[in-house]
Amino acid sequence: MSDYLVAMEAAWLVRDVEGVDDAIGVAVSEAGKRLNQKDLEYVEVDVGATPCPACGEPFDSVFVAADTALVGLVLEIKVFNVEGQEHAQRVAKKEVGGALRDVPLKVIETIEFEADSDE
């Protein structure tokens, strides 16, 4: 059995925002609230990065139009004692997807790690 860190991208829609910073704050707060309601406070929530098409430098994954924003969030969860990478991805999507119903999720990275004795 192995342990994995699974990172997923989520598309979060935020209405009535005043700008990028407002959209980021609302999206991270709403996602964290929904995860905490399902006792998933161990899921890390952050804003994703999108590379600039011109220079390649990363910038926050946020698009705002007509006071509505689409925020790309990155959700990371550690999955323990699974049979392999695909099993870890299925477990992660089931856990997080259950709390964030109707939010599109896509696995973007899966890394095997050795668990510390404290975890």
Backbone bond lengths (Angstrom), bond angles and torsions (degrees), N, CA, C in turn:
res aa  C-N    CA-C-N  psi(-1)  N-CA   C-N-CA  omega(-1)  CA-C   N-CA-C  phi
1 M - - - 1.450 - - 1.525 108.87 -
2 S 1.321 115.06 143.87 1.463 120.97 -175.57 1.524 110.89 -126.07
3 D 1.330 115.08 165.51 1.460 123.15 177.79 1.526 108.62 -119.03
4 Y 1.342 115.90 140.74 1.464 120.72 -176.22 1.522 111.08 -136.55
5 L 1.316 114.92 150.50 1.458 122.25 167.31 1.521 105.84 -103.02
6 V 1.330 116.39 121.49 1.460 121.43 -177.88 1.532 108.05 -112.84
7 A 1.341 115.47 125.08 1.464 121.47 176.97 1.521 108.28 -107.84
8 M 1.328 114.84 131.91 1.460 120.97 179.84 1.519 109.76 -126.10
9 E 1.324 114.68 149.24 1.450 121.40 175.33 1.521 107.47 -101.07
10 A 1.333 116.11 136.84 1.464 121.54 178.51 1.518 109.12 -125.30
11 A 1.327 116.16 139.87 1.465 121.75 176.23 1.527 107.82 -98.23
12 W 1.343 116.46 112.25 1.465 121.46 -174.76 1.521 109.78 -112.50
13 L 1.316 117.10 124.04 1.460 123.11 -179.71 1.527 109.23 -95.12
14 V 1.341 116.46 130.16 1.465 121.99 179.59 1.521 107.99 -127.69
15 R 1.326 116.11 127.39 1.470 120.92 -179.15 1.531 110.52 -102.72
16 D 1.322 115.17 158.03 1.468 123.20 176.64 1.528 112.93 55.89
17 V 1.328 116.30 53.95 1.463 120.70 178.03 1.519 110.03 -106.09
18 E 1.316 115.66 154.36 1.459 120.80 -179.32 1.523 112.58 -95.98
19 G 1.311 117.29 -15.31 1.456 119.95 -179.17 1.511 111.65 178.02
20 V 1.320 115.33 -172.91 1.468 121.69 -176.28 1.526 111.82 -63.46
21 D 1.338 117.35 -48.04 1.462 119.93 -177.91 1.527 111.61 -62.54
22 D 1.319 116.43 -40.08 1.466 121.59 177.20 1.531 109.99 -61.70
23 A 1.328 116.78 -45.16 1.467 121.64 -179.55 1.526 111.22 -61.86
24 I 1.335 116.67 -43.53 1.468 120.72 179.10 1.520 110.56 -61.96
25 G 1.322 116.72 -47.69 1.467 120.51 -179.22 1.511 112.47 -59.79
26 V 1.321 116.63 -45.10 1.468 120.91 -179.18 1.530 110.54 -66.16
27 A 1.334 117.45 -45.19 1.465 120.97 -177.44 1.529 111.47 -62.68
28 V 1.328 117.42 -47.36 1.469 120.98 -179.40 1.534 109.90 -64.70
29 S 1.325 116.44 -41.81 1.460 120.82 179.68 1.536 112.08 -64.07
30 E 1.335 117.02 -46.91 1.467 120.47 -179.90 1.526 111.64 -64.34
31 A 1.323 117.11 -42.35 1.466 120.12 179.43 1.522 110.26 -64.22
32 G 1.329 116.80 -45.11 1.463 120.45 178.65 1.517 112.64 -61.09
33 K 1.319 116.39 -40.36 1.465 121.40 179.13 1.532 111.25 -62.55
34 R 1.342 116.55 -45.93 1.467 119.96 -179.56 1.521 111.57 -67.05
35 L 1.326 117.71 -36.78 1.470 120.74 177.55 1.527 110.53 -67.81
36 N 1.331 117.46 -41.86 1.463 121.05 -179.91 1.526 112.28 -65.52
37 Q 1.337 117.32 -32.31 1.464 120.60 178.09 1.530 111.16 -63.44
38 K 1.333 116.83 -26.50 1.471 121.82 179.73 1.528 111.08 -102.52
39 D 1.339 116.87 19.64 1.472 122.75 179.58 1.522 112.52 58.11
40 L 1.323 116.96 38.83 1.464 122.42 177.72 1.532 110.18 -113.06
41 E 1.342 116.39 40.86 1.464 119.81 -178.56 1.526 112.89 -66.64
42 Y 1.321 117.32 -11.02 1.461 121.90 178.46 1.533 112.69 -82.38
43 V 1.318 118.22 -3.12 1.474 121.71 176.19 1.527 108.23 -82.55
44 E 1.321 116.42 124.45 1.465 121.74 178.40 1.531 109.02 -81.65
45 V 1.335 116.62 131.99 1.463 122.28 179.98 1.522 108.51 -119.12
46 D 1.319 116.65 128.93 1.463 121.47 178.30 1.526 108.97 -148.91
47 V 1.324 116.12 167.65 1.456 121.15 177.65 1.521 108.46 -84.00
48 G 1.319 116.10 137.12 1.450 121.02 178.97 1.523 111.20 -75.70
49 A 1.316 115.57 170.85 1.459 121.84 178.09 1.522 108.98 -122.44
50 T 1.323 115.11 140.59 1.460 122.27 178.26 1.527 107.49 -120.82
51 P 1.335 117.22 132.21 1.473 117.60 178.95 1.532 111.66 -73.72
52 C 1.308 115.80 139.88 1.466 121.94 176.30 1.524 108.38 -65.64
53 P 1.339 118.24 129.98 1.465 119.93 -179.29 1.533 112.98 -64.85
54 A 1.326 117.63 -24.83 1.459 120.64 -177.69 1.526 112.61 -86.07
55 C 1.349 116.73 -50.00 1.463 119.82 -173.37 1.527 114.01 -109.80
56 G 1.330 117.38 -15.80 1.456 120.83 179.50 1.520 114.65 86.34
57 E 1.333 118.20 -6.30 1.463 121.28 178.77 1.534 109.84 -70.06
58 P 1.330 117.91 140.38 1.470 119.74 -179.54 1.535 112.02 -76.59
59 F 1.333 115.37 146.03 1.459 121.74 172.09 1.518 107.99 -139.16
60 D 1.344 116.81 163.02 1.466 121.31 -177.46 1.520 110.99 -57.43
61 S 1.331 115.92 137.70 1.467 121.94 -179.78 1.525 110.32 -80.53
62 V 1.318 115.57 77.54 1.461 121.53 -179.26 1.525 108.15 -139.38
63 F 1.330 115.25 133.18 1.457 121.24 174.22 1.522 107.38 -127.91
64 V 1.328 116.38 124.22 1.465 121.19 -179.20 1.521 109.04 -117.49
65 A 1.331 115.43 128.94 1.464 122.09 174.28 1.523 107.92 -149.09
66 A 1.326 115.87 135.43 1.468 122.19 177.82 1.530 111.29 53.29
67 D 1.331 116.68 45.50 1.474 123.45 178.99 1.526 113.70 58.54
68 T 1.319 116.96 22.09 1.461 122.70 177.23 1.522 107.29 -126.76
69 A 1.340 116.02 137.73 1.464 119.58 -176.29 1.528 110.81 -124.59
70 L 1.318 113.90 146.13 1.449 121.96 169.03 1.527 105.26 -110.84
71 V 1.338 115.67 116.92 1.460 121.44 -176.42 1.522 108.63 -112.46
72 G 1.311 115.97 127.17 1.452 121.28 175.76 1.512 109.35 -88.58
73 L 1.326 116.98 111.98 1.465 121.82 179.28 1.523 109.91 -101.04
74 V 1.321 115.87 150.67 1.455 121.98 172.36 1.523 106.92 -112.27
75 L 1.322 115.73 125.55 1.463 122.75 -179.96 1.524 108.08 -115.45
76 E 1.323 116.90 126.25 1.463 120.97 179.99 1.523 109.54 -118.20
77 I 1.322 115.63 134.81 1.454 122.06 -179.98 1.522 108.72 -139.46
78 K 1.328 115.38 138.63 1.463 120.36 174.69 1.521 108.05 -91.67
79 V 1.327 115.26 132.30 1.461 121.77 -178.95 1.532 106.98 -119.14
80 F 1.325 116.35 126.67 1.461 121.74 -174.13 1.533 111.72 -110.04
81 N 1.325 114.91 149.13 1.467 123.23 172.62 1.527 113.41 55.53
82 V 1.316 116.10 54.05 1.462 120.86 176.92 1.523 109.36 -113.46
83 E 1.326 115.42 163.58 1.465 121.32 -173.59 1.523 113.85 -77.20
84 G 1.324 117.84 -20.59 1.454 119.97 -179.46 1.509 111.11 176.87
85 Q 1.332 115.44 -174.39 1.455 122.08 -176.25 1.526 112.23 -60.95
86 E 1.332 117.65 -47.54 1.471 120.23 -179.42 1.526 111.69 -63.97
87 H 1.324 116.62 -38.62 1.460 120.29 178.04 1.529 110.03 -63.81
88 A 1.339 117.24 -41.54 1.463 121.71 178.10 1.531 110.58 -60.86
89 Q 1.320 116.88 -42.34 1.463 120.99 179.35 1.529 111.55 -64.21
90 R 1.323 116.92 -41.98 1.474 120.24 178.84 1.528 111.00 -64.23
91 V 1.332 116.55 -42.86 1.471 120.67 179.56 1.531 109.89 -63.24
92 A 1.328 116.79 -45.69 1.465 121.27 -178.62 1.530 111.06 -61.78
93 K 1.337 116.79 -46.53 1.463 120.14 179.83 1.522 111.63 -63.79
94 K 1.331 116.91 -36.91 1.463 119.96 179.45 1.526 110.92 -67.70
95 E 1.334 116.72 -45.06 1.465 120.80 -179.60 1.533 111.49 -63.11
96 V 1.320 116.20 -54.46 1.462 120.82 -176.41 1.529 110.65 -71.62
97 G 1.327 117.14 -41.49 1.459 121.02 -179.94 1.513 113.12 -62.15
98 G 1.340 116.89 -30.61 1.459 120.14 177.86 1.523 112.10 -66.22
99 A 1.327 116.91 -32.82 1.463 121.19 179.51 1.523 111.60 -85.07
100 L 1.327 116.41 -31.29 1.463 120.54 -176.37 1.525 111.12 -111.32
101 R 1.312 115.12 58.84 1.463 120.46 179.94 1.526 110.07 -56.98
102 D 1.321 116.67 145.73 1.467 124.01 178.89 1.527 113.71 65.12
103 V 1.337 117.68 16.73 1.467 121.44 175.29 1.526 106.93 -110.95
104 P 1.329 117.67 119.57 1.466 119.57 179.52 1.536 111.32 -62.99
105 L 1.323 116.70 131.65 1.467 122.98 178.98 1.518 109.88 -123.64
106 K 1.317 116.06 142.73 1.454 121.58 176.59 1.528 107.97 -141.05
107 V 1.331 116.98 127.91 1.458 120.71 176.61 1.525 108.01 -71.15
108 I 1.345 116.11 127.79 1.464 119.75 -179.24 1.526 112.48 -112.70
109 E 1.340 116.94 -19.65 1.464 119.30 179.30 1.524 109.86 -161.87
110 T 1.332 115.51 142.80 1.460 121.72 176.73 1.522 107.22 -137.18
111 I 1.336 115.75 122.47 1.461 121.29 -176.43 1.519 109.52 -124.85
112 E 1.326 116.26 127.69 1.468 120.42 175.43 1.519 108.73 -78.40
113 F 1.343 116.30 140.89 1.457 120.96 177.04 1.514 109.63 -142.56
114 E 1.320 115.70 164.64 1.458 120.65 175.80 1.505 108.01 -98.67
115 A 1.319 116.82 125.44 1.461 121.85 -177.19 1.522 110.55 -70.41
116 D 1.337 114.78 141.29 1.455 119.87 173.08 1.507 109.17 -73.44
117 S 1.290 117.45 160.37 1.463 119.98 -179.56 1.518 111.87 -70.28
118 D 1.366 118.68 -17.95 1.471 120.65 179.99 1.515 112.43 -80.09
119 E 1.336 119.65 -19.53 1.472 121.18 -173.11 1.503 112.10 -85.15
